Amino acid sequence: MLRLAGLLLCVTSFLSTSSLGAIAGPRLDNDKLYRYSYSTEVRLNRPTGSTRGNTGFRISSDVDISLVWRNPQIQDEQLLRLQISNVQVESAGKRSRKNNIFHGSSAESILGKVRLEALQRPFMVLWKMGKIRSLYAHKAEPATIKNLKRGVASMLMMQLKSGKMSEADASGKCLVEYKATKDQVIRTKHLDTCKTQEMGFTTHSPVLGISGKSTSETVITLENGIIKSADVEETHILSINARHKAATKVLSRYQRNLTLKKNGVEISQIITKKRHPLKLMDTWKAVRSQLEPESLSKAEGPRSFLALLHSLRKASKSEILTVLRNCSKTVLPQLVDAVTSAQTPSSHSAILEFLDFSKKEGLVLQERFLYACGFASHPTETMLQSLLDLAQGKIGSTEIKESIVIIMGALLRKLCLKGACALPTVLKVKEMLLAGPDSTQMESEVLMYLLALKNALLPEGVPVLAKYAESEVGAFSTIAITALQRYDPQLITPEVKKTLNRIYHQNKHIYEKNVRAAAADVIMSSSPSYMEVKNLLLSIGHLPHEMNKYMLSKVQDILRFEMPACKLVRQVMKDMASHNYDRFSKTGSSSAFSGFMARTADVTCTYNLDILYSGSGVLRRSNMNIYGQSNNAFLHGLQVTIEAQGLESLIAATPDEGEEELESFAGMSALLFDVQLRPVTFFKGYSDLMSKMFSISGDPISVVKGLILLTDHSQVIPLQSGLRTSAEFQGGLAIDISGGMEFSLWYRESKTSVNNRGALVVIGNVTVDTGFVSAGVEVGFETEATLDFITTVQFSEYPFLVCMQMDKTTFPFRETVSKQEKLPSGQTFSLKRSRDQLVPGSEFPLHQENSNMCKKVFEQAW
């Protein structure tokens, strides 16, 4: 003990600094023992839940504090000895004996003899000016015990002068504000400033993410300069942005009251039991039947996906490979989704070893892996480097090569949003994508790089995209312009606007209608000038017939939906040259319409449908978008585009200007949760078209299908008491987006469809686990939904009839909350409640013209 005291004297002398002239801090008297009653409790519940519904526990004890040494030069620098005794562990709330798992249990039976001895072993703190500078405890003590001792010591933190400063205690290094009076000190900790070594991760999109609100306040009462009592209340609320009712609250309280002050110092005399989680193979056997393709449209699919994800994140590479190599073919694509979404070094290494990109046969699994990378919640430089290595290696399929490069663009953007734009691999990929379009003569590769730039949204990519926007190749122009539309309007420079205006007004070249329409969309959404809007309005009446109608519908939609450009449009329309009957009475079937899908206190969901036809009545472009907005954050949830060209010869019609030489083509492109995916082709070329027409089954073609980790938030909240709260929020989405195009010469009718099937499960779990007792609360919600968009065109006569339908089926919605307490003996208290409801289906409203046309279409069909 003398050697230890000598060592401490050396250490503290080294740490000491002169504080002569400073305001005196709190001091303990020599040869006095101060005994405090101490308790710390943690309660978990929903923020709006009653206190009777709390789950949690309380640890209470006596704490003896005495002075061991005082610095002769600095009286406020003191070495204190602390010892915890008379430990009790009990429920934090009132429970009946039947539901109280702590009833009849002693501290030793709960903590175990070794842990209890370690907790009650004395420890020392260096206390200077009311601040804990160092804590000295037995080296072999488990982390849980050391943290509890840090929590006890944290209650000594104080100062006798009002002010703000940075302090470090059991919950990390935080900005703290003191308000001091004669006999009371209030210590407010600004928890949003706290820095800890335990870093978590969260989803890059705030719309899909988690919000937190935390408070911490300590009220210290003094008596003759000695701490008489200290009361701390700390709260942490975590909620899902898309539904704030799905939230958890952690309430942590601790108290210390002086009960005894007497002469003399009493001296008396450590590890954690490991929990064994369920093995990966056991979890896999339990959930694999729910991951069969036919189960994915049900909530059981994403729920099982999330359970598997948790197990995968704790598994080794060899365990993961064993499961992959012993999986049936029908479930393997879903397993690839889960392994990739786990995003651990072991899972990433395992999936790369399992997949062979040099072979064409594994195309489905390879693409599922790539899409899961694109949707990664917290991608790393290693993940991007692995895709770069794949792109530079041997690849058996050109489609997979395209997907790799396109997804690299998505990873690039996410890494840059995290502030990792200067990483070596990021710089390599950035250089590759920016130089890509000019580095090849192959049209498919140019499209690949342009789609990658559409995902990356690099500021340096704007000039590249502006250059290709003016390309005479329609596909290049369309992708480049739609990529520019995704940028912040501030990055659309005057030079880029000039380019877009040249395209729309055809100052240099003749462009396809869909290219011009896309250019007009970007102009209108990028803070247009008065003259730009005026010239767009003046062009109506001088455009191809259906484009006249499209532009007129676009202007009316801007006004009706009050988009940012609406005030300027109204100002321009005061000029009769821009706004007159001749211009605003153009007829046709093309349209643009925006509306609300949902408006709640948490999130606003909007949609828009743009349909552009050729003059002969054949679909030219169908574009459906769904957006989400929450707390000023914006998410492009879905974009499905169907494009067709060169089909006029089938009905002996004349192509529109600039489209006389177009090759027959139809395809579909999807953007999902801000990630552009590889487009799919229905047919290309006249011979391919004819073969598809005679062999087509009518079944839609899948664009994207799989399991997506939509929400992913992991966080450790160190409480001032020394306890640790673990928060895990995950959202799993099973999705199937498909589309089709049917064309009947006999009935002179075409039909395009976009079918969206999905099941969503979001679960938030907050747990306090000490190793000897745990308590947790879990909140969640789940739903299954279907959204279909069908366009029917009858072109047996002119004007042709067009009917658009956007239907949402009746779907179930369930909210759940469960609470649990558990002791090492296996005793468990659990409570689970749920609320189910059916949300009625509906047909989303479009413009009145569409309603009138649909009546005619279905009257003729009947």
Buried (B, 14 or more C-beta within 10 A) or exposed (E): EEEEEEEBBEBBEEEBEEBEEEEEBBBBBEEBBBBBBBBBBBBBBBBEBEEEBBBBBBBBBBBBBBBBBBBEEBEBBBBBBBBBBEBBBBBBBEBEEEBBBBEEBEBBBBBBEBBBBBBBBBBBBBBBBBBBBBBBBBEEBBEBBBBBBBBBBBBBBBBBEEEEEEBBBBBBBBBBBBEBEEEEBBBBBBBEEBEBEEEBEBBBBBBBBBBBBBBBBBEBBBEEEBBBBBBBBBBBBBBBBBBBBBBBBBBBBBBBBBEEBEEEBEEEEBBBBEEEEEEBBEBBEBBBEBBBBEBBBBBBBBBBBBBBBBBBBBBEBEBBBBBBEEBEEEBBBBBBBBBBBBBBEBBBBBBBEBBBBEEBEBBBBBBBBBBBBBBBBBBBBEBBBBBBEBBEEEBBBEBBBBBBBBBBBBBBBBBBEBEBBEBEBBEEBBEBBBEBBEEEEEEEBBBBBBBBBBBBBBEEBBEBBBBBBBBEEBBBBBBBBBBBBBBEEEBBEEEBBEBBBBBBBBEEEEBBBBBBBBBBBBBBBBBBEEEBBBBBBBBBBEBBBBBBBBBBBBBBBBBEBEBEBBEBBEEBBEEEEBBEEEBBEBEBBBBBBBBEBEEEEBBBBBBBBBBBBBBBBBBBBBBBBBBBBBEEBEBBBBBBBBBBBBBBEBBEBEBBBBBEEBEBBBBBBBBBBBBBBBBBEBBBEBEBBEEBBEEBEEEBEBBBBBBBBBBBBBBBBBBBBBBBBBBBBBBBBBBBBBBBBBBEEEEBBBBBBBBBBBBBBBBBBBBBBBBBBBBBBBBBBBBBBBBBBBBBBBBEEEEBBBBBBBEBBEBBBBBBBBBBBBBBEEBEBEEEEEEEEEBEEEEBEBBEBBEEBBEEBEEEEE
